[in-house]
Amino acid sequence: MTNANVTSAATKLPPLDETLYRRRRRAQGLREDLTSFWFLLPILAVFVVLFLVPLVQTLYFSFTDFNGYSMDMNWVGLENYAKVFSDSSTLEGLGFTILYAVVVTLGVTVLAIPLAVVLNKRFVGRNFVRSVFFFFSVPSLAIMGMVWKYIFSPMKTGVVNSVLAVFGLDPIPWLSNNALAKFCVIFIAIWAQIGWHATLYLAFLQAIPADLYEQATVDGANAWQQFVHITLPQLTPGIVTSTFLLMSGGLKVYDLPYTMTKGGPGYSTYTVTQSIIQQGIGQSQYGIGSALAVLFFIATGVVVFLQMGVSNLISRRFQ
């Protein structure tokens, strides 16, 4: 049979029942969706129980005078929110929390990228040096805070002040001075997280094709030009991930400032999370604590979404 005859016979075949075909495809898609739903159901249940229900309860308690013990509560409307904005300690805690999150994010990013570039080069003992820097991020920040509280003790017996005494210098009030206390807390936060984020950047650096650097060298580009035009653009996904983790973690920080200074001196290192815990649990003012938690949740969400938007713009710029 010739090709012309085959084509002519094919055109004479009855048309496919498209309605039946679409119904079968729709039924198959529905079965696949139900199967996926059953797999996602445990995760959805955990999300509802551990996140959605507490969030709704917190929102409700923020409009009441709930004390955490008796369910006999009264509706107070926006009174708790007004108290939050009139509390000087809460406002100071908000200021330090924002300062901590921004400075730690910038500090770790600026220092971790060059460190990762150095650790990506070949030299004797490279794996040992990588392990040393990563070890700093293994202990929790709470343990770091207790250790560095002794090191930066404003007393003469503090480690740093003992070293200064050897050179005939007077002790420095590291944790009893407002500005120095903020500096110490932020310094330790940066120091403790550089190694982990450098390891994150190192993983992205190792994924950059070596051909790009070889071609740049042939074209006469120096080390700085290669870093600016090759390394940084290729590290954009890593920068987005790292800064997101640092900013979100910095906004909810509690353990390091509390173990080092208990929020002092005064309220200089007071954080929003500490304020929520102390007012809600310590002082049995769950209504005010819930209002502060709701406001902090909204503020954190706005900051994170803005950061993600800026990060996406940067990512598209270098794609």
C-alpha positions in Angstrom: 0.0 0.0 0.0 1.4 3.3 -1.0 1.7 6.3 1.4 -1.2 8.0 -0.4 -3.5 5.1 0.3 -2.4 4.9 4.0 -3.2 8.6 4.4 -6.5 8.2 2.7 -7.5 5.3 4.9 -6.5 7.2 8.1 -8.7 10.1 7.2 -11.7 7.7 6.8 -11.3 6.3 10.4 -14.0 7.4 12.9 -13.0 10.4 15.1 -11.8 9.7 18.6 -14.4 10.2 21.4 -12.7 13.3 22.9 -15.4 13.6 25.6 -14.7 10.1 26.9 -10.9 10.8 26.8 -11.3 14.0 28.7 -13.4 12.3 31.4 -10.8 9.6 31.8 -8.0 12.2 32.1 -10.0 14.1 34.6 -10.7 11.0 36.7 -7.0 10.1 36.6 -6.0 13.5 37.7 -8.5 13.4 40.5 -7.1 10.1 41.7 -3.6 11.5 41.6 -4.7 14.6 43.6 -6.4 12.4 46.2 -3.2 10.2 46.5 -1.1 13.3 47.0 -3.5 14.7 49.6 -3.3 11.5 51.7 0.5 11.8 51.7 0.3 15.5 52.7 -2.4 14.9 55.3 0.0 14.2 58.2 2.0 17.3 57.4 -1.2 19.4 57.2 -2.3 18.0 60.5 0.9 19.0 62.2 0.8 22.4 60.6 -2.8 23.0 61.9 -2.1 21.7 65.4 1.3 23.3 66.0 0.9 26.6 64.0 -2.5 27.5 62.9 -4.4 26.7 66.1 -1.9 28.5 68.4 -1.9 31.5 66.0 -5.6 31.8 66.2 -5.6 31.4 70.0 -2.9 34.1 70.3 -4.9 36.5 68.2 -8.0 35.9 70.3 -6.1 36.3 73.6 -4.5 39.6 72.4 -8.0 41.2 72.7 -8.6 39.9 76.2 -7.2 40.2 79.7 -6.3 36.6 79.9 -3.8 35.9 82.7 -2.8 32.4 81.7 -4.5 30.6 84.6 -8.2 31.4 84.6 -10.4 31.1 81.5 -12.7 33.8 83.0 -11.4 36.6 80.8 -12.8 39.9 79.6 -12.8 41.4 76.1 -10.6 44.6 76.2 -10.4 45.3 72.5 -7.2 47.2 71.4 -6.2 48.1 75.0 -3.3 45.5 75.0 -2.0 46.9 71.7 -2.0 50.4 73.1 0.0 49.2 76.1 2.6 47.6 73.9 3.3 50.9 72.0 3.4 52.8 75.3 5.9 50.5 77.0 9.4 51.9 76.8 11.1 48.6 77.5 9.3 46.9 74.6 10.2 49.7 72.2 13.9 49.5 73.3 13.7 45.7 72.8 12.4 46.3 69.3 15.1 48.7 68.5 17.9 46.3 69.7 16.3 43.4 67.9 16.3 45.3 64.6 19.8 46.5 65.1 21.0 42.9 66.0 19.3 41.4 63.0 20.6 43.9 60.4 24.2 44.2 61.7 24.6 40.4 62.2 23.2 39.7 58.7 25.6 42.3 57.1 28.6 41.3 59.3 28.3 37.6 58.6 27.7 38.0 54.9 30.6 40.4 54.4 33.0 38.1 56.3 31.8 34.7 55.3 32.1 35.2 51.6 35.8 36.1 51.5 36.4 33.3 54.1 34.7 30.8 51.8 36.8 32.0 48.9 40.0 31.4 50.8 38.8 28.0 52.1 38.0 27.0 48.5 41.7 27.4 47.5 44.1 24.5 47.7 46.7 24.7 50.6 48.2 22.4 53.2 45.8 21.6 56.0 42.7 22.9 54.2 40.3 20.3 55.6 41.6 20.9 59.1 41.1 24.7 58.8 37.6 24.2 57.4 36.7 22.0 60.4 38.1 24.6 62.8 35.9 27.4 61.4 32.8 25.1 61.2 33.3 24.0 64.8 32.5 27.5 66.1 28.9 27.0 64.9 28.4 23.6 66.5 27.6 24.7 70.2 24.3 26.5 70.7 24.2 30.2 71.1 23.0 29.7 74.7 26.2 27.9 75.6 28.2 30.5 73.7 26.5 33.2 75.8 27.4 31.6 79.1 31.0 31.0 78.1 31.5 34.6 76.7 29.7 36.0 79.7 32.7 34.9 81.8 35.2 36.0 79.2 33.7 39.5 78.9 33.0 39.8 82.6 33.3 43.5 83.7 35.0 42.3 86.9 38.8 42.2 87.3 38.5 38.4 87.2 37.1 38.4 83.7 39.3 36.7 81.1 39.8 39.8 78.9 40.2 42.2 81.9 42.8 39.8 83.4 44.8 40.0 80.2 44.5 43.8 80.2 45.7 43.8 83.8 48.9 42.1 82.8 49.7 45.1 80.6 48.8 47.5 83.4 45.4 48.6 81.9 42.3 49.2 83.9 39.3 46.8 83.6 36.7 47.7 80.9 33.0 47.4 81.8 32.2 45.1 78.9 28.8 43.9 79.9 27.9 46.8 82.3 28.0 49.5 79.7 25.1 50.0 77.2 27.2 50.4 74.1 29.8 47.8 75.0 27.1 45.3 75.9 25.5 45.7 72.5 28.9 45.4 70.8 29.8 42.2 72.7 26.5 40.5 71.9 26.6 41.3 68.2 30.3 40.5 68.0 29.7 37.0 69.5 26.7 36.4 67.2 28.8 37.2 64.1 31.8 35.2 65.3 29.7 32.1 66.1 27.9 32.1 62.7 30.7 32.9 60.2 31.9 29.3 60.0 28.5 27.8 59.2 27.6 30.3 56.5 31.1 30.2 55.0 30.5 26.4 54.7 27.2 27.2 52.9 29.0 29.6 50.5 31.7 27.0 50.0 29.2 24.5 48.7 28.0 27.0 46.1 31.6 27.9 45.2 32.5 24.3 44.5 29.6 24.2 42.0 31.0 27.0 39.9 32.6 25.6 36.7 36.3 26.0 36.6 36.1 26.8 32.9 34.7 30.3 33.7 37.9 31.2 35.7 40.2 29.7 33.1 38.5 31.7 30.3 38.6 34.9 32.4 42.4 34.4 33.1 43.0 34.0 29.3 41.1 37.2 28.7 43.4 39.0 31.2 41.0 39.4 34.2 42.7 39.8 37.5 41.6 38.1 40.8 39.3 41.0 41.8 37.6 41.2 38.4 37.0 37.4 38.5 35.5 37.8 42.0 33.1 40.6 41.0 32.0 39.3 37.6 32.1 35.5 38.2 32.1 34.6 41.9 29.5 37.0 43.2 26.9 36.5 40.5 27.3 32.7 40.9 26.9 33.0 44.7 23.6 34.9 44.4 21.4 31.9 45.3 23.7 31.3 48.3 23.5 34.9 49.4 19.7 34.8 49.2 19.6 31.7 51.4 22.1 32.9 53.9 20.7 36.3 54.4 17.2 34.9 54.8 18.3 32.5 57.5 20.3 35.3 59.3 17.5 37.9 59.2 14.8 35.5 60.3 17.0 34.1 63.0 18.1 37.6 64.2 14.5 38.9 64.5 13.6 36.0 66.8 16.9 35.9 68.8 16.6 35.2 72.5 19.2 32.8 73.8 22.5 34.7 73.3 21.5 38.1 74.7 19.6 36.5 77.6 22.4 34.2 78.7 25.0 37.0 78.3 23.3 40.0 79.8 19.7 39.1 80.8 18.7 42.0 78.5 20.8 44.5 80.4 22.3 46.7 81.4 18.9 48.3 81.7 17.1 47.4 78.5 20.1 47.9 76.1 20.2 44.3 75.0 16.5 43.5 75.5 14.8 41.6 72.7 11.2 41.4 71.5 11.2 37.6 72.2 12.4 38.2 75.8 9.7 40.8 76.2 7.0 38.4 75.0 8.2 35.6 77.4 8.6 37.9 80.4 5.3 39.7 80.1 3.3 36.7 78.9 4.7 34.1 81.2 6.8 35.8 83.9 4.3 38.5 84.7 1.1 36.5 83.8 0.0 39.2 81.3 -0.9 36.8 78.5 -3.1 39.4 76.8 -0.2 41.9 76.4 2.2 39.2 75.5 -0.2 37.9 72.9 -0.6 41.4 71.4 3.1 41.8 71.2 3.5 38.4 69.6 0.9 39.2 66.9 2.6 42.5 66.1 6.0 40.9 66.0 4.6 38.1 63.7 3.3 40.7 61.3 6.5 42.8 61.4 8.7 39.7 60.9 6.5 38.6 57.9 6.7 42.1 56.3 10.5 42.2 56.7 11.0 38.6 55.4 8.7 39.2 52.4 10.5 42.5 51.5 13.9 40.7 51.8 12.6 37.9 49.6 11.4 40.4 47.0 14.8 42.2 46.9 16.6 38.9 46.8 14.5 37.8 43.8 15.2 41.1 42.0 18.9 40.6 42.6 18.7 37.0 41.4 17.0 38.0 38.2 19.6 40.7 37.7 22.5 38.2 37.6 20.7 35.4 35.7 
